[in-house]
Each structure stands twice: as C-alpha cells, then as structure tokens.
Amino acid sequence: MVYKASGVCCTEITFEVEDNIIKNVNFKGGCSGNAAGISKLVAGMPVDEVITKLEGTKCGYKSTSCPDQLTKALKEWRK
C-alpha cells in the first residue's frame, strides 16, 4: 500500500502486510536514519502492536510524526 503522509517531512509511506504481520515499510523523504530504524523495528510485528506502540508519537513541535503517520496508514489499510 502507498500512503500519502501529512504534516511530516516524509511525503509517502509504502508497506506490505501479510497475515496481519508487517513485512516491510519504506518512507520517502524525511530523516533517513530514523525512517530506516523504524522500518527495521516494525518488520515482523503484528499491525495492532505497531499501532498501539507508535500512535500519537510527535516530532518536535509537530502534532504528528513519521511513526504516527505509519499508524494512520495501517489503520487505513485495515478498512
């Protein structure tokens, strides 16, 4: 799935889920080191666990973050 991120430096998040387990995540733009770290950490995790752990994470003065945007993307995927 491709998700258009909003309110953060990355412009889109692409990911694959199989049997409710995240297979891979890629962030386009943003902080490459943080995005790579998040991608490695969530690979192999259940979708609901990632949402629970990352939802509401903020980046500095912003009301959202790349991890929070990932949770929004995963929620959209579940619909």
MIFIVEX-25870 format. One record per residue: residue in one letter; z, x negated, y of N, C-alpha, C, O in turn. Coordinates in nm, 3 decimals. Layout:
<rs>
R   res        nZ        nX        nY       caZ       caX       caY        cZ        cX        cY        oZ        oX        oY
R     a         Z         X         Y         Z         X         Y         Z         X         Y         Z         X         Y
...
</rs>
This chain:
<rs>
R   res        nZ        nX        nY       caZ       caX       caY        cZ        cX        cY        oZ        oX        oY
R     m     0.000    -0.085    -0.117     0.000     0.000     0.000     0.000    -0.089     0.123     0.056    -0.199     0.122
R     v    -0.062    -0.041     0.228    -0.062    -0.109     0.357     0.012    -0.020     0.455    -0.018     0.099     0.468
R     y     0.111    -0.077     0.523     0.193    -0.004     0.620     0.180    -0.071     0.756     0.199    -0.192     0.768
R     k     0.147     0.007     0.858     0.137    -0.044     0.995     0.277    -0.050     1.055     0.337     0.054     1.081
R     a     0.328    -0.170     1.077     0.462    -0.188     1.131     0.466    -0.153     1.279     0.364    -0.159     1.348
R     s     0.585    -0.116     1.325     0.602    -0.075     1.464     0.731    -0.133     1.519     0.835    -0.129     1.453
R     g     0.726    -0.186     1.641     0.845    -0.235     1.708     0.890    -0.373     1.664     1.000    -0.416     1.699
R     v     0.807    -0.443     1.590     0.839    -0.578     1.542     0.720    -0.670     1.562     0.611    -0.625     1.599
R     c     0.740    -0.797     1.539     0.632    -0.896     1.559     0.522    -0.885     1.454     0.405    -0.909     1.485
R     c     0.558    -0.851     1.330     0.453    -0.837     1.229     0.376    -0.708     1.256     0.431    -0.610     1.307
R     t     0.249    -0.708     1.222     0.165    -0.592     1.250     0.147    -0.501     1.130     0.125    -0.381     1.145
R     e     0.156    -0.558     1.010     0.145    -0.474     0.891     0.217    -0.538     0.774     0.236    -0.659     0.767
R     i     0.254    -0.451     0.681     0.323    -0.493     0.560     0.243    -0.440     0.443     0.214    -0.320     0.436
R     t     0.207    -0.527     0.351     0.139    -0.483     0.229     0.231    -0.511     0.112     0.301    -0.612     0.109
R     f     0.230    -0.420     0.015     0.317    -0.438    -0.101     0.263    -0.362    -0.220     0.182    -0.271    -0.206
R     e     0.311    -0.402    -0.338     0.278    -0.335    -0.463     0.408    -0.300    -0.534     0.502    -0.379    -0.538
R     v     0.411    -0.180    -0.589     0.525    -0.134    -0.667     0.473    -0.087    -0.802     0.372    -0.017    -0.810
R     e     0.543    -0.125    -0.908     0.508    -0.081    -1.043     0.635    -0.036    -1.113     0.732    -0.111    -1.123
R     d     0.635     0.086    -1.162     0.753     0.143    -1.230     0.878     0.133    -1.142     0.986     0.102    -1.191
R     n     0.860     0.161    -1.012     0.967     0.161    -0.913     1.026     0.022    -0.886     1.133     0.011    -0.825
R     i     0.959    -0.083    -0.930     1.000    -0.222    -0.906     0.899    -0.286    -0.812     0.778    -0.278    -0.834
R     i     0.949    -0.352    -0.708     0.860    -0.418    -0.613     0.801    -0.543    -0.678     0.875    -0.630    -0.726
R     k     0.671    -0.550    -0.680     0.601    -0.664    -0.740     0.575    -0.774    -0.637     0.596    -0.892    -0.666
R     n     0.531    -0.736    -0.518     0.508    -0.834    -0.412     0.507    -0.766    -0.277     0.481    -0.646    -0.265
R     v     0.538    -0.845    -0.175     0.538    -0.798    -0.036     0.478    -0.908     0.050     0.509    -1.026     0.031
R     n     0.394    -0.871     0.145     0.337    -0.965     0.240     0.345    -0.906     0.380     0.311    -0.790     0.401
R     f     0.389    -0.987     0.475     0.397    -0.947     0.615     0.286    -1.018     0.690     0.267    -1.139     0.675
R     k     0.212    -0.944     0.772     0.106    -1.003     0.854     0.165    -1.026     0.993     0.203    -0.931     1.061
R     g     0.171    -1.152     1.034     0.229    -1.187     1.163     0.380    -1.198     1.154     0.437    -1.189     1.045
R     g     0.444    -1.216     1.266     0.590    -1.226     1.268     0.637    -1.365     1.231     0.560    -1.461     1.232
R     c     0.763    -1.376     1.199     0.827    -1.504     1.163     0.792    -1.538     1.018     0.845    -1.476     0.925
R     s     0.706    -1.634     1.000     0.654    -1.660     0.865     0.763    -1.702     0.766     0.758    -1.662     0.649
R     g     0.859    -1.780     0.810     0.965    -1.823     0.718     1.053    -1.707     0.675     1.083    -1.693     0.556
R     n     1.093    -1.624     0.769     1.174    -1.508     0.736     1.097    -1.411     0.647     1.152    -1.359     0.549
R     a     0.972    -1.388     0.680     0.890    -1.296     0.601     0.873    -1.348     0.458     0.881    -1.271     0.362
R     a     0.850    -1.478     0.444     0.834    -1.536     0.310     0.964    -1.523     0.231     0.962    -1.493     0.112
R     g     1.077    -1.545     0.298     1.206    -1.533     0.231     1.234    -1.391     0.186     1.277    -1.369     0.073
R     i     1.209    -1.296     0.273     1.229    -1.155     0.237     1.140    -1.118     0.119     1.184    -1.053     0.025
R     s     1.015    -1.161     0.125     0.920    -1.130     0.018     0.969    -1.182    -0.116     0.959    -1.112    -0.217
R     k     1.020    -1.302    -0.119     1.069    -1.361    -0.244     1.196    -1.291    -0.293     1.214    -1.269    -0.413
R     l     1.283    -1.256    -0.199     1.410    -1.191    -0.237     1.391    -1.052    -0.297     1.460    -1.015    -0.392
R     v     1.297    -0.975    -0.243     1.283    -0.836    -0.290     1.193    -0.823    -0.412     1.197    -0.720    -0.480
R     a     1.111    -0.923    -0.441     1.025    -0.916    -0.560     1.112    -0.901    -0.685     1.204    -0.980    -0.707
R     g     1.082    -0.801    -0.764     1.156    -0.774    -0.886     1.271    -0.676    -0.868     1.336    -0.639    -0.965
R     m     1.295    -0.634    -0.745     1.405    -0.540    -0.718     1.356    -0.395    -0.721     1.240    -0.369    -0.690
R     p     1.443    -0.302    -0.759     1.408    -0.160    -0.751     1.393    -0.116    -0.605     1.464    -0.165    -0.517
R     v     1.302    -0.026    -0.581     1.275     0.024    -0.447     1.403     0.075    -0.380     1.431     0.039    -0.266
R     d     1.480     0.158    -0.448     1.600     0.216    -0.387     1.703     0.110    -0.349     1.772     0.126    -0.248
R     e     1.714     0.005    -0.426     1.809    -0.102    -0.394     1.768    -0.175    -0.267     1.853    -0.208    -0.183
R     v     1.639    -0.200    -0.252     1.590    -0.267    -0.131     1.616    -0.179    -0.009     1.660    -0.229     0.095
R     i     1.588    -0.051    -0.021     1.613     0.041     0.091     1.761     0.040     0.128     1.795     0.030     0.246
R     t     1.848     0.050     0.030     1.992     0.053     0.056     2.040    -0.075     0.125     2.121    -0.069     0.217
R     k     1.990    -0.190     0.083     2.036    -0.317     0.137     1.978    -0.350     0.275     2.045    -0.413     0.356
R     l     1.855    -0.308     0.302     1.786    -0.353     0.424     1.774    -0.249     0.534     1.750    -0.285     0.649
R     e     1.789    -0.123     0.501     1.771    -0.017     0.601     1.868    -0.035     0.718     1.988    -0.058     0.698
R     g     1.816    -0.023     0.838     1.898    -0.032     0.958     1.916    -0.173     1.012     1.982    -0.190     1.115
R     t     1.860    -0.274     0.946     1.869    -0.411     0.994     1.795    -0.422     1.128     1.683    -0.373     1.143
R     k     1.859    -0.487     1.224     1.798    -0.503     1.357     1.764    -0.649     1.381     1.825    -0.739     1.322
R     c     1.667    -0.672     1.468     1.625    -0.806     1.505     1.654    -0.824     1.654     1.584    -0.769     1.740
R     g     1.757    -0.900     1.684     1.792    -0.925     1.824     1.818    -0.796     1.898     1.898    -0.713     1.855
R     y     1.749    -0.777     2.009     1.765    -0.658     2.094     1.683    -0.539     2.045     1.697    -0.429     2.099
R     k     1.599    -0.559     1.946     1.512    -0.451     1.896     1.592    -0.353     1.810     1.693    -0.390     1.751
R     s     1.547    -0.231     1.804     1.616    -0.129     1.724     1.574    -0.131     1.578     1.622    -0.052     1.497
R     t     1.484    -0.222     1.544     1.434    -0.234     1.407     1.409    -0.382     1.376     1.438    -0.468     1.459
R     s     1.358    -0.410     1.259     1.327    -0.547     1.217     1.221    -0.539     1.108     1.185    -0.430     1.064
R     c     1.171    -0.653     1.065     1.075    -0.653     0.955     1.138    -0.597     0.827     1.074    -0.518     0.758
R     p     1.263    -0.636     0.793     1.325    -0.576     0.674     1.340    -0.424     0.688     1.318    -0.350     0.592
R     d     1.378    -0.377     0.807     1.392    -0.233     0.830     1.257    -0.164     0.820     1.247    -0.054     0.765
R     q     1.153    -0.227     0.872     1.019    -0.170     0.862     0.974    -0.163     0.717     0.905    -0.069     0.678
R     l     1.014    -0.260     0.636     0.983    -0.255     0.493     1.047    -0.131     0.430     0.985    -0.066     0.347
R     t     1.170    -0.100     0.469     1.234     0.020     0.412     1.158     0.146     0.452     1.146     0.239     0.372
R     k     1.108     0.150     0.574     1.029     0.266     0.619     0.901     0.276     0.537     0.858     0.385     0.500
R     a     0.839     0.162     0.510     0.717     0.159     0.429     0.746     0.208     0.287     0.667     0.284     0.230
R     l     0.857     0.164     0.230     0.891     0.206     0.094     0.923     0.355     0.088     0.889     0.422    -0.009
R     k     0.988     0.406     0.189     1.016     0.550     0.195     0.885     0.629     0.203     0.871     0.733     0.138
R     e     0.791     0.579     0.283     0.660     0.645     0.293     0.589     0.641     0.158     0.526     0.739     0.119
R     w     0.598     0.529     0.088     0.536     0.514    -0.043     0.590     0.618    -0.141     0.515     0.671    -0.222
R     r     0.721     0.647    -0.134     0.784     0.742    -0.226     0.736     0.886    -0.206     0.748     0.966    -0.298
R     k     0.683     0.919    -0.091     0.642     1.059    -0.062     0.532     1.107    -0.152     0.488     1.221    -0.140
</rs>
